[in-house]
Amino acid sequence: MARKLLQTGLYFIGIAAILIGSAIALLGIETVGRFFTAIINLAVDAGPLTDLGQPNDDSELRFYSVFFVAYGIVLVQTAGNLARHGHRVPILLGLFFAGGIVRLLSLLTIGTPHALFLMLLGFELLLPPLLYICWRQVRDA
């Protein structure tokens, strides 16, 4: 059970990283942000997402999106062969968790972001510890 949950979680994060990173690289952050905001607004009224289409922000996020895609590829490769690549799991989960920590730092120092980013923060802080527990169980089995 732990192995299946671990693999599913790694695939989920990895495929999401590949798709989101690719979309940001090709379409820009404003288009991607509006797409996900529209999905969230189907469930709750989170309001519009503003200020993402600034040239400096778009340029910076398109640059970093390439690394997000690469991260996703490594996650998918790791999930596909845990016996060979399982040693990567703590580092990969640590990176994802660190992203959540710095997003939390932004929240605490700059202010509360749009609901989209609060949802992402939840994933970034909750999934890594859960998947790490699964990885420990798989490793120790």
Secondary structure in CASP SS format (residue, H / E / C, confidence):
PFRMAT SS
TARGET T0000
AUTHOR 0000-0000-0000
METHOD secondary structure of the structure
MODEL  1
M C 1.00
A H 1.00
R H 1.00
K H 1.00
L H 1.00
L H 1.00
Q H 1.00
T H 1.00
G H 1.00
L H 1.00
Y H 1.00
F H 1.00
I H 1.00
G H 1.00
I H 1.00
A H 1.00
A H 1.00
I H 1.00
L H 1.00
I H 1.00
G H 1.00
S H 1.00
A H 1.00
I H 1.00
A H 1.00
L H 1.00
L H 1.00
G C 1.00
I H 1.00
E H 1.00
T H 1.00
V H 1.00
G H 1.00
R H 1.00
F H 1.00
F H 1.00
T H 1.00
A H 1.00
I H 1.00
I H 1.00
N H 1.00
L H 1.00
A H 1.00
V C 1.00
D C 1.00
A C 1.00
G C 1.00
P C 1.00
L C 1.00
T C 1.00
D C 1.00
L C 1.00
G C 1.00
Q C 1.00
P H 1.00
N H 1.00
D H 1.00
D H 1.00
S H 1.00
E H 1.00
L H 1.00
R H 1.00
F H 1.00
Y H 1.00
S H 1.00
V H 1.00
F H 1.00
F H 1.00
V H 1.00
A H 1.00
Y H 1.00
G H 1.00
I H 1.00
V H 1.00
L H 1.00
V H 1.00
Q H 1.00
T H 1.00
A H 1.00
G H 1.00
N C 1.00
L H 1.00
A H 1.00
R H 1.00
H H 1.00
G H 1.00
H H 1.00
R H 1.00
V H 1.00
P H 1.00
I H 1.00
L H 1.00
L H 1.00
G H 1.00
L H 1.00
F H 1.00
F H 1.00
A H 1.00
G H 1.00
G H 1.00
I H 1.00
V H 1.00
R H 1.00
L H 1.00
L H 1.00
S H 1.00
L H 1.00
L H 1.00
T H 1.00
I C 1.00
G C 1.00
T C 1.00
P C 1.00
H C 1.00
A H 1.00
L H 1.00
F H 1.00
L H 1.00
M H 1.00
L H 1.00
L H 1.00
G H 1.00
F H 1.00
E H 1.00
L H 1.00
L H 1.00
L H 1.00
P H 1.00
P H 1.00
L H 1.00
L H 1.00
Y H 1.00
I H 1.00
C H 1.00
W H 1.00
R H 1.00
Q H 1.00
V H 1.00
R H 1.00
D H 1.00
A C 1.00
END
